[in-house]
């Protein structure tokens, strides 16, 4: 059963400008290997986290730094959840989260589908 669907779009130039204005921003919303990525890929990870919030109906119980986008073998992205954020998904009955990312022409997009069996 689908619990929720979320989509988010992030202009890469806007992400880069936000990083220039607020140098600590990346460290507040990105973790681990996300911080080493080029700006377009960082913008896609930010969009992924925003899309997750939308799929869940709001940010309650989610912590930016407890949600990480990682690549699987073959390159498919997926989320890794920790701490309170992992517990929040469990509490809401979410046992599968699908993620699709893309960036092109200066825009990054993410689509998230949360499922329960």
C-alpha positions in Angstrom: 0.0 0.0 0.0 1.3 3.5 -0.9 1.6 5.7 2.2 2.7 8.8 0.2 4.3 10.3 -2.8 6.6 13.3 -2.8 8.4 15.2 -5.5 10.8 18.1 -5.2 12.7 20.3 -7.7 15.9 22.3 -6.9 17.6 24.7 -9.2 21.3 24.0 -9.0 22.3 27.7 -9.2 19.9 28.4 -6.3 21.6 25.7 -4.2 25.0 27.1 -5.0 23.9 30.6 -4.1 22.5 29.3 -0.8 25.9 27.6 0.0 27.7 30.9 -0.7 25.4 32.9 1.5 25.4 30.3 4.3 28.6 28.3 4.3 27.5 25.9 7.0 24.3 24.9 5.1 25.7 21.8 3.5 26.8 20.4 6.8 23.4 21.0 8.3 21.4 19.1 5.7 23.9 16.7 4.1 26.0 13.9 5.7 28.8 11.5 4.8 29.6 11.1 1.2 26.9 13.6 0.2 29.2 16.4 1.3 31.9 15.3 -1.3 29.6 15.5 -4.3 29.4 18.2 -6.9 26.7 20.9 -6.4 24.2 19.3 -8.9 24.4 16.0 -7.0 24.1 17.8 -3.7 21.0 19.7 -4.9 19.5 16.3 -5.9 20.1 14.9 -2.4 18.5 18.0 -0.9 15.5 17.6 -3.2 15.3 13.9 -2.2 15.0 14.9 1.5 12.4 17.5 0.7 10.4 14.9 -1.4 10.6 12.5 1.5 9.1 15.1 3.8 6.3 15.6 1.3 5.7 11.9 0.9 5.3 11.6 4.7 3.0 14.6 5.0 5.4 16.8 7.0 8.8 17.0 8.7 7.7 15.7 12.2 10.2 13.1 13.4 12.7 13.6 10.6 16.2 14.9 11.1 18.2 16.1 8.1 21.4 14.5 9.2 19.7 11.1 10.0 18.6 10.7 6.4 21.3 10.0 3.8 21.1 9.2 0.1 23.6 6.5 -0.9 24.2 4.8 -4.2 23.7 1.0 -4.5 25.9 -1.2 -6.7 24.9 -0.2 -10.2 24.2 3.4 -9.2 20.6 3.3 -8.1 20.1 5.8 -5.2 18.4 4.8 -1.9 17.9 6.3 1.5 19.7 5.2 4.7 17.8 6.1 7.8 19.2 6.4 11.4 18.0 7.4 14.8 14.8 9.2 15.3 14.2 9.3 11.6 14.3 5.5 11.2 12.0 5.2 14.2 9.6 7.7 12.6 9.3 5.7 9.4 8.8 2.5 11.4 6.1 4.2 13.6 4.3 5.3 10.4 4.3 1.8 9.0 6.7 2.6 6.2 8.8 -0.4 5.2 9.9 0.5 1.7 11.0 3.8 0.3 11.6 4.2 -3.4 13.8 7.0 -4.7 14.5 8.4 -8.1 16.9 11.3 -8.8 18.0 13.2 -11.8 19.7 16.4 -12.7 20.1 18.1 -16.0 20.0 21.6 -17.5 20.6 23.3 -14.1 17.7 21.5 -12.3 17.7 18.6 -9.9 14.6 16.5 -9.2 13.7 13.8 -6.8 10.7 11.5 -6.5 9.9 9.5 -3.4 7.3 6.8 -2.8 6.7 5.4 0.7 5.1 2.0 1.0 3.8 -0.3 3.7 3.1 -4.0 3.2 
